[in-house]
Amino acid sequence: MIMGYMSTQILATKLHIPSPRRRGVSRPRLVERLNEGLHHRLSLIAAPAGFGKTTLLSEWVAGCKRPVAWLSLDRADNDPNRFLAYLVAALQTVGPDIGPHAPRSLFGVGRGGRGEGRTSKINTTRSWKTRCG
């Protein structure tokens, strides 16, 4: 469940960081590119299914000295409310105080208008960047 919104069920396995494979192919050049990406606002990893994105990221996370939030996505996460709820839950694994009020606004609970969820998400993201950047 997300802190601050107790009726939202979160599947914990979607937030679990996979362990690196014991016999996987090491990709030092790609790991170095990920490290270089720490100096940018966003790094995007895109490849077809089965090309090793999860394997690469789990290898990188194992050697990373920073807190890491993990979120595994599937087709059901195309729903904006569901996606944002999981995003907040993932961020709360590295900072439990991140976005405690975001879920209420994301799900339309409360008196705010349509933009309330976006505002809370922006505030949550800004809070995370300030603490971890």
C-alpha positions in Angstrom: 0.0 0.0 0.0 1.1 3.6 -0.6 1.7 5.7 2.4 -1.1 8.2 2.8 -3.6 6.3 0.7 -4.3 3.0 2.4 -6.9 1.6 -0.1 -4.4 1.4 -3.0 -2.9 -2.1 -3.3 0.7 -2.2 -4.6 2.2 -5.4 -5.9 5.6 -5.4 -4.0 7.3 -7.5 -6.6 7.0 -4.6 -9.1 9.3 -2.6 -6.8 11.9 -5.4 -6.3 15.3 -4.8 -7.8 16.4 -8.0 -9.6 19.7 -9.5 -8.5 22.4 -9.4 -11.2 22.8 -12.7 -13.1 25.7 -14.9 -12.0 26.6 -16.0 -15.4 25.5 -13.0 -17.3 27.6 -11.2 -19.9 29.3 -8.2 -18.3 28.8 -4.9 -20.2 31.3 -2.5 -18.7 30.9 0.0 -21.6 27.2 0.2 -21.1 27.5 0.4 -17.3 30.0 3.3 -17.8 27.4 5.1 -20.1 24.8 4.7 -17.3 27.3 6.2 -14.8 27.8 9.1 -17.2 24.0 9.6 -17.3 24.1 10.4 -13.6 25.1 13.9 -14.7 22.0 14.4 -16.8 18.3 14.8 -15.9 17.1 11.6 -17.6 18.6 8.5 -19.1 16.3 6.4 -21.3 17.1 2.8 -22.1 15.0 1.4 -24.9 15.3 -1.9 -26.7 13.0 -4.7 -27.7 12.1 -7.4 -25.2 14.9 -9.9 -24.5 17.8 -7.5 -25.3 19.0 -7.3 -21.7 17.7 -4.1 -20.3 16.8 -5.6 -17.0 20.1 -7.5 -16.8 22.1 -4.4 -17.6 20.3 -2.3 -15.0 20.5 -4.9 -12.3 24.3 -5.1 -12.9 24.5 -1.3 -12.8 22.4 -1.0 -9.6 24.5 -3.6 -7.8 27.6 -1.4 -8.2 25.8 1.9 -7.8 26.5 3.9 -4.6 23.2 5.9 -4.8 19.7 5.0 -3.6 17.7 3.4 -6.5 14.0 3.2 -6.9 12.9 0.4 -9.2 9.6 0.0 -11.0 8.8 -2.9 -13.4 6.0 -2.0 -15.8 3.5 -4.0 -17.7 0.5 -3.2 -20.0 -1.8 -2.4 -17.1 0.5 0.4 -16.1 -0.7 2.4 -19.2 -3.5 3.7 -16.9 -2.1 7.1 -15.7 -3.5 6.7 -12.2 -2.1 3.3 -11.8 1.3 4.3 -13.2 1.6 7.4 -11.0 0.6 5.4 -7.9 3.3 2.8 -8.6 5.8 5.6 -9.4 5.1 7.2 -6.0 5.4 3.8 -4.3 8.8 3.2 -6.0 10.1 6.6 -4.9 8.9 5.9 -1.4 11.3 2.9 -1.3 14.2 5.3 -1.2 12.5 8.1 0.6 9.4 7.2 2.7 8.6 10.9 3.2 8.4 11.5 -0.6 4.9 12.3 -1.8 2.8 11.2 1.2 -0.2 13.3 -0.1 0.3 12.6 -3.7 -1.8 9.4 -3.9 -4.9 11.2 -2.6 -4.7 13.8 -5.3 -3.8 11.3 -8.0 -7.0 9.3 -7.4 -9.2 12.4 -7.2 -9.7 12.1 -3.4 -10.1 15.5 -1.9 -11.4 18.8 -3.2 -8.7 19.7 -5.7 -9.3 20.1 -9.4 -7.9 18.0 -12.3 -4.5 19.6 -12.0 -4.1 18.6 -8.3 -2.5 15.3 -9.2 0.0 16.9 -11.6 0.9 19.5 -9.0 1.5 17.0 -6.3 3.6 14.8 -8.7 5.7 17.9 -9.6 6.2 18.7 -6.0 7.1 15.1 -5.2 9.6 14.9 -8.0 11.1 18.3 -7.0 11.4 17.1 -3.4 13.2 13.9 -4.6 15.6 15.8 -6.8 16.5 18.2 -4.0 17.2 15.3 -1.6 19.1 13.0 -4.0 20.5 15.3 -6.7 
